[in-house]
Each structure stands twice: as C-alpha cells, then as structure tokens.
Amino acid sequence: MTRRRAWRRVAFGVAALALVAAVAGVIHTIASRREALMAAAAESARVAVAEARAAGAAVWAPSELQDAEQASRDALTAQRVEQTRLWPIPEAARVVEGFGAAATSARTASAVAEERRSRAEASARAQIETAHRLVSASESLAAKLRVGKERRNLLAAARLAVEAARVYQRAGDYRNATVNALRAQELNAQVQDHAASVVARYADAETIARWRRWIAETIEWSKREGRVAIVVFKESHRLTVYRRGAAVATYDVDLGFNWTADKLHEGDGATPEGRYRVVARLGKQASIYYKALLLDYPNASDRAEFASARRSGELPAGARIGGLIEIHGGGGRSQDWTSGCVALANGDMDLVFERAGVGTPVTIVGSDDYGAIAEFAGRQRAAGRGKRP
C-alpha cells in the first residue's frame, strides 16, 4: 500500500506540474500575443508620426501634429504601465486603441499638411506670376515714359522682390514667397499710379477733342491752300506729311526724353504740343543735327501757358520758357533722347526738308485717338488709382 500511495503522489505531482506548465504556457502565449499587438500598434503610430513630420506637418499642420504626438506619448505611457504590472497578461486593448488614435491623428496631420502646402504653393505661384507680369508691364511702360529716380528705384525694388519670391518658392517656403510677391505688386502699384497721373490727359476726352480739332484744321488748311502741312503724333511717334489735304508720307520720329508731357519750360525734356510754323530752314552747315526746320516755339499760346504756370507756382525757381524747338535729323535711334525736338533719320529728314518751307504749318499732338497710353490711364483711373503724385 505504501508503494501505491507513493506512486499516486508522484503521479499527482506530475499532473499538477503539467497543469501548471500548461497554464503558464497559455499565459505566456496570451501575454506574447498582446505584447506583439502593442508593439505593432506602437510601430504603426511611430511610422505615421514620422511620415507626418516628413510631410511638413510641423509647418503646415502644427496643431494636428501636436495632437498626434501627444496621443502617441499617452499610449506609450499606458504600454509601459501594462509591461510593469505583476499580472503577466497586459490589458492590450486600451494601449492598442491609444496607438491607433495616435496613428489616425498623424495621418490626418499628413493630409492636412499636404492640402495646406498645395494650396500655399498654388497661391504663391499665382502671386509670383501676377507680380512678374505687372512688373514686366511697368518696366516696358517705364521705357516709354519719363520715370523719375524715386520711381525707378521702386521698380527695381519690385523686380528684386519678384526674384526673392522665386528663391523662396524653389526652397518650398511658400509663405515668404507669397509675402515677397505681394510686396512686389504693391511697389509696382506705386509706380503705375505715378505713371497714370503723368499720362492721365491722354485719356481726357476734352484734350483728345482739342488734338483732333487741331489735326482737322491743319488738314483742312492744306486742302484749302493746296500746300504741305505736317502733323506729329507723339504717342505713335510718327510724323505725317499732308499735301492738298491728303497724307503723302509718314515717318518714325524720336522725341524729347519727357515726351508724354506738354512742354512748359526750358529743360523739362518735353516735346511741345500746339500749332506751329516753320520759321527757318537750316541746311547741313547750319544745323548740328544734319538738317533742321526751326519752329516758332514759343508762340503766343505757349507764353500765356508759361505765365499762368508762373503765377500758380507750378514752375521751378528761375525757370525760363526756352526755345529752339526743331524738326531735325540725327534720329532713327528708336528711343526718346532729344531735349524736346522731333528727330528723324537723316534719309527721312532729306525728304521732309524738300517738301517743307518757311511758313509750313506743323501741328504737334499727343494722339489722335484713345490709344494704348490712354487705355492704361483709363484702367488706372477706373481702379481708383493714378491719384498719388
């Protein structure tokens, strides 16, 4: 009996050990699986947060990224708590859920960052294109009009701002790209406002009507008298010769460097506007610019305008009305360089010189129609600009 009892005890012990081993194995398996689930969830969250950072969420979706990082930290804390508990089987569900929430928040941050970055990139590109177009237009305008040093500096600053915007754009800094593009547009607006104020009269109906009347009267005189008359159109830079009221020839001309203005005083660089006559013909030996037709500037109308400007204080101190306005050679430069005269290429000057004599009427107008400069001035006026000096 004693031996049987001993064997029974041994068998019971073995069975108990086997049961304990089996239970321990089950516990270990369950714990390992739950640890693996927590580790996988943690890795998924880590990858999602890293991808959000790589997508620029720190810049474009900072609050969303912060939420994701905080959720990840909270889940990591919960994971460590479960790993240090005495009970070997961790409560993984809460930890996995926390890491899942962190991963979801991180993916949201990535999506938000990409959407905002794309919008910012598109906006920056559009603003840069607009700034480039406007500044280029102003540069073309400045090449035609007299733009003072202050406005030239503004235009140069606007161009630099456009180039700075492009640099920021290439670096992916769309915010600073947009800021510089908008600054370029504002600087450009100041230049165009000033230019519009200078050429506003080209869009003035009364001024255009006066110019048209002068042209019509000059052509009618030519028709009535059967003689030659000349009309100079400043905006289109052309000189047309009329005979018996019909246009017989047209030539390109260079004008004063401040040609858009009507001449008011000596040294202003403007080509005068009005109805004049040739008072002298100067051949090659008498003119420094090949040949010349001297006009009767200043005439009575010019003197009256000068006197009015002096009374109103518009003239600089010591200003004089000046004179010696000619149609002369030395032109054909495709730029406005004279002090107020009308310059033709020498070959064209020969042809005009042959036709014109002392007494030939010469009418100088800004334009005979609502041209490109008038359209520019009109657009600025319609936009409420062109009022600043």
SULDA-V824394 format. One record per helix or strand of 3 or more residues. SS is the DSSP state (alpha for helix, beta for strand). FROM is the first residue (numbers start at 1). LEN is the number of residues. Records with the same first field share a line. If there is no record, write none. Layout:
SS = FROM-LEN  FROM-LEN
//
This chain:
alpha = 2-53  57-4  62-22  92-53  149-22  174-30  205-21  300-13  346-10  372-11
beta = 228-6  238-6  246-7  274-9  292-4  326-3  361-5
//
